[in-house]
Amino acid sequence: MRHKFTKRIWWTRALAPSLLSGSQASKQTKVSSLATQHPDSITKGAEIAGTVLVFFFLGWFIDRQLTSTPWFMIAFVVLAVVAQFAKLYYVYNAQMTDLEAKRREAVHSR
């Protein structure tokens, strides 16, 4: 079963777009263009989840040592979530500023 599945994926990605009908070919192109435009989305999600888990277990460990059950867990998880979203915000703004500068430069060079 696995062999047929991988063979089918190879067929649709490598050969089939030229043989597909117009709507199917555009759908295939749309999916592949989304994957190339946002390759690090899964990485960002894993980074957020990993950071929250690390801070959760760190808070759990401190709570266990100090017998103050949920307080450090809650505080560390909230800190991790706020820090990750702040990081996403600042990285996004920096990328958009860079893209705007490149677009302005491209318009002025014409």
N, C-alpha and C positions, 0 to 999 in steps of 0.2 A: 504493500500500500504506500509506503513512504517513497519508494522509487518512482512510482507513477506520479505522485504529487509533485516531487521535485522536477520530474521531467515535464510536467504540465506547466509549472511556473516558468521553467526555462523557455518553453515554447511560446508562452504568451509574452514574455519580456523580450526575447531575442528575435523571433521570426514573425509572430502573429500580428504586430501592429500594421505591417504593410498589407496583410491579408484581411484585416478586420473591416467591417463596414465603417462609415464615417463617424457615427456617434460612438461606436465602441472604440475606435482608434483615438478619438479626442478624449474619451474617458481614460484610456490607458495613458495617454500623454499627460493628462491632468494629474493623475496619481503619481507618475514618475517625476513630474516637475515639482510637485509639492515635497516629495522626498528629497530632492536636490536643493530646494530653497531653504528648508528647515532641517538640516541634518543633525543639529545638536539639541533638538527638543527633548528627546528621550534622555540625553545626558543631563540636561537641566533638571528634568523631573527626578531622575535618580539622585542627583546631587541634593535636591531639596529633601527628598525622603530619607536619604542617608544621614544628612545632617540632623534632621529631627530625631531619627532613631538614636544616633550617637548621644545627643543631648538628653534624650529621654532616659537612656540607660545610665548616663552619668548622674542625672538627678535621682534615679532610682537607687544607685549605689550610695550616694551621699545620704539620702533619706534612710536607707537601711542602716548605715553606720551611726547616724544621729538619732534614729527612731523618731523621725518627724514625717511620717508616712507620705502624704501626697505633695507637700509644699515645694520641695526642690524639683520634683518631676514636673509639676505644673509650670513653675517659674522658668526652668530650662527649656521646656518645649515652646513656651510662648516666646522666649528670647530667640530661639532658633528660627521659629517661623517669621518673626518680625525682621530678624537680620537677613534671612534669605530673600524675603520680598523687597527689602530695601536694596539689597544687592542687585536683584533683578531690575528694579526701577532705575538704578544708576547706570547699570551696564546698558540697558535699553536706551536710555537718554544719550549716553556716549555714542552708541552705534548710530542713532538717528542723527545726531549732530554731525558725525563723520560723513554719513550719506548725504546730508543736506549740503555740506561743504563741497563734496565731490560733484554733486549736481550743479551747484552754482559755478564751479570751475569749468564744467563741461559746457554750460550755457555761454559763459564768457569767452571760451576758446573758439566758439563757432563763428 
